Amino acid sequence: MRIFSKAVHMKIDRIFVYGSLMKDYRFYKQYLEGKISNISYGKTHGTLYHLPEGYPALVDGDGTVQGEIMEPVDGLLLADLDKFEGYTGTADNNLYIREKRTVLREDGKQQECWVYIYANKKYAEEKGISVSDGNWRRFISR
C-alpha cells in the first residue's frame, strides 16, 4: 500500500491578486465580490510593472509583489478569471500564465496560490513603469 502526503493531493482553492482584482478595484466587484469568503494580505516573489494599458504585470524577478489572497476559488470562478486574464492554458499567445506560487501571508504562514504571471516579460520591462516596492495599490493611488 502506497501512502501519499497530503501536499501531493492538495487542491489549490485560492488566488493571489495584485492589481485590478483586489478589493475596491475595478474588477473585484464583477469577478470576486460575493463569490469569496476570505481576503488576506500577502506577498510573493517577482517584479511588478505598471503597463501602458493601465494594469499591472508580475514577471519573474528578485523583488517582492504585494497583494491579496482571495479564497475559496472554485473551478467555475477560476475559468472566468482565466478568460479575464487572457489565459487559455495551451496557446502560446496567452496574456498571462496561471501558475502555482508560494505566497507569504501577513501572519507568516506560507500558502500555495494560483498567480497570474505576465507572459511577455520583455514588453513589461521595455514599456512598463517599474513598481519598485511591488505595491500596485500604492502606485496607482499616487
Salt bridges, closest charged atoms under 4 A:
ASP13 OD1 - ARG14 NH2 3.58
GLU33 OE1 - LYS29 NZ 3.80
ASP60 OD1 - ARG101 NH2 2.50
GLU68 OE2 - ARG137 NH2 2.62
GLU71 OE1 - ARG14 NE 3.23
ASP82 OD1 - ARG98 NE 2.85
GLU99 OE2 - ARG101 NE 2.80
ASP107 OD2 - ARG105 NH2 2.61
GLU125 OE2 - LYS121 NZ 3.89
GLU126 OE2 - LYS122 NZ 3.99
ASP133 OD2 - ARG138 NE 2.91
